[in-house]
Amino acid sequence: ILKLVEYANKWAISGGMAVGKGASFAIEQAIFIIVAVLKGLIVIPIKLITIFFLTVYRVISIIGTGILFVGNAVYEGLQNYFSVFIHPPKHFYRRIFVVIIIGGTMILPVKFLYLAPQSMRVLKGKVLGATKEGFESFSGVENAIAQGGIEQADAQLAIASQKFSQAKENIDSLNIFVKGILNVLPQGQDGIHAISAGEDLAESGQLISKALGPFIGQGEDDIDIARLVANMKNSLSNALPKIESVQNHLSAIDSGNLPEEYREKFIKSRALLPDVILAIKDFNSFADSILIILGAQEQKRYAVLFQNNNELRPSGGFIGSLAFIDVRNGKIENIEIPKGGAYDFQGYLTESVLAPKPLQILNARWEMQDANWYPDWPTSAEKVAWFIEKSGHSSVDGVIAMQATTLVKLLEALGPIDFPEYGVILNSENVIDEMQKEVELNYDKQENQPKKYVAELVPKVLDRILSANGAELIKILSLVKSEIQEKNLLFYFRDSSVNDQFIARLWEPTMLSSGMDYLSVVHANIGGGKTDGVINQTYNYTVTISDEGEALVDLEIIRRHEGDPNDVFEKVNNVDYARVYAPEGSELISFEGVKPPPLDMYEVAESYFARDFQLDQIEGKVIIDEKSGTRVTQEFGKTVFGNWLQVDAGNTLFARVKYKLPFKVGPFDMMN
C-alpha cells in the first residue's frame, strides 16, 4: 500500500509537473500570439508610415538639391556666356554676322540643293501630270457646249480648275531656294505662268458657260431673253478680270520653250485673247442697248422687211413682204404679216407724193414697196416708217431688214423645214425658187394674197429657231454676226442712243465722209425681174493724174447676165438704174454704154401728187447731161451720176463712166 501510495505520489507529481508545463507553454504561446497580433496591427503600419514620410522627404530633398544645382548652373551659364554680349570684345558682332552670312549663303543652300533634285523629280511628275490633265479637260468643253451639254462643260472646267490648283499647290510646297530657282529660270517662269493662266482660264470658263447656259439648253425654261442678257452681262463682267489675267500670263510665256507639237496651237490661242477681251467689253457696253431693243423697259414694235436681193434695191433688195413684231421683255407677244405684202399698204396710203424719177417707169406715186430708195439705210428706214404711219398703222420703234439670201444661209444652219401645206420640204437649195414661184406665179389670183406663203412660212422658221440645239444656236449666232457685218441684216432704231451704237459699230450702211477720193456704185433693179442673182459684175477703177495735177477717173462696169434662158425668172432682161457716188464737186465727162428706157414708159403723175420735200432736199438741184442723159444730183455730201444699164440673158454689158475729181493731186500727195 505504501508502495502504491509512493507510486501514486510520483505519478501525481509527474502529472502535476506535466500539466504545469503544458499550462505554462500554452500561456507563453498565447502571450506570443497576442504580442504578434499587436505588432502586426500597430507597429508595422507605424513603420510603413515612417518609411513613406522618410521617402517623401528624400525625394523633396533630391529635387530641391537638383533645382538649386540647375539654377546655379543656369545663372553661372548666363553670367559666363551672355556677359560677352553685354561687354563684347572688339569686332565681336562683325564676326558673328560674317559667320551667319557664310552659313546662310553656303551651308543652307548646299543642303537644300542637295535635296532639290530628288524633290524636283517627284514634283515634276505631279505638276506636269496635273497641268496636262488640266489643259486636256479644256478639249471637251467646246464639244459639250456645242451639243448643249453645259453641265458636262462645267464638269470639265471644274476638273481643269482642280488640276491647276493642284499643280500650283505642288509648286508652293517647294522650299524657298528651289522656288527661287524656278522663278529665275525661263522654263520655270513659263511653267508658273502656264499654270496660273490655266487656273484663271478654267474659272473664267465656268463663268462664261454659266452665262451661255440658258441660251443653249440649261437653266430655267420660263425665263425671258432680257433677263438672260442681264445675267450674261454680269457673268462676263466677272469673267473679264480672269481673262485679262490669262492674257498677261500667256504673254509672258516664251513660245520657243514649248514642245513643238503644242507651239502653233498656243500661239493661235494667245492671239485670240485680245479679240475675246474686246468682244466682252463691247458686249457689256452694248448690253443696255440690247435690253432697250428687247423691250425690257416697255413694249417695242418693229417693222421687219423681207428684201429679195435677187431684185436689187439700194438697201439690199425689193421689199416684197414685211411683218410687224411686238416685243416685251425679250418675248414676241404678237406677229402681224400682211398677206398681200407691201402692196397691202397702197389702198390705205393717205399721202400721194411723187416717186423718185427712175421709179416712175413703174409707178408715179411713191409707195411702200419702193421706200428703200436711199443707199443711206437710216434715211430709207425712216421713209419706211413714214409710209407705215401714213397707211394707218401704229408707229414703229425701229425697222429691221433681212435679205432673201440670209434665209438660205439660215436653212444651211438649221436644216430642212417641212411645209406640208404646200407639199414641199424647204432647204437651202430650193427655198428661194419655191418662194418666188408661189409668190409670183402659183398664188390664188381670186384671193389675191401673193405673200400668204411668206406669212405661213415665217412662224415655221421661228419655231425651228426656238427649238434649235446648242450647236445650231451657235451657228445661228455666228450667222447673225456675219450677216450684220456684210450688211445683209440691217437695223434702225428711233431711239438715238441705241441707233448710235449700231452706227458706231458700222452696222448701219451710211454714206461715209472722205477726205479725198470716194466711190460707191448703187444699183436699183426697176422692172428687171428676179435677175440680179445671176448677174456677174466687175468694176475696173483707174485714176489718171495729169501734168497739172488733175485727177481723172475712168470707171468701167462690166455686167454679164448668166441667167438660164429657159428659167421663167432668170431669162428676164435685167433693167438696172446705177448711181455712181463720187466726191462732192466731181464733174462728169462721159457715161457710155447706157440704155435709158423710152420716155413714154414713164407713168404720168396725177395733178394732186405732191413733191416729196425730203427727196428734194436730198437730191438738190438735178442736172441732166444732154449727151448721155445722165442724171446728176447731190446726195449725202456726194455728187451722183445716175443712168440706166440693161442686159439680156446670155449677154454682157460694158459701161464706162469718166469724171474729174474736185481736187488736184501734187507730188507729195502721190508719195503718201
ABEGO torsion letter per residue (X at the ends): XAAAAAAAAAAAAAAAAAAAAAAAAAAAAAAAAAAAAAAAAAAAAAAAAAAAAAAAAAAAAAAAAAAAAAAAAAAAAAAAAAAAAABBBBGAAAAAAAAAAAAAAAAAAAAAAAAAAAAAAAAAAAAAAAAAAAAAAAAAAAAAAAAGBAAAAAAAAAAAAAAAAAAAAAAAABBAAAAAAAAABAAAAAAAAAAAAAAAAAAAAAAAAAAAAAAAGBEBABBBAAAAAAAAAAAAAAAAAAAAAAAAAAAABBAAABBAAAAAAAAAAAAAAAAAAAAAAAAAAAAAAAAAAAGAABBBBBBBBBBBAABBBAAGBBBABBBBBBBBGGBBABBBBBAAEAAAAAAABABBBBBBAAAAAABABBBAAAABABABAAAAAAAAAAAAAAAGBBBBABBBBBBAAAAAAAAAAAEBBBBAAAGBBBBAAAAAAAAAAAAAAABBAAAGBAAAAAAAAAAAAAAAAAABBAAAAAAAAAAAAAAAAAGABBBBBABAAAAAAAAAAGABBBBBBBABBBBBBBBBBBGAEBAAAABBBBBBBBBBBBAAGBBBBBBBBBBBBABBAABAAAABBBBBBBBBBBBBGBBBABBBGBBBBBAAABBBBBAABBBBAAAAAAAEBBBBBAAAGBBBBBBGGBBBBBBBBBBBBGBBBBBBBBBBBABBBBAAAAAX
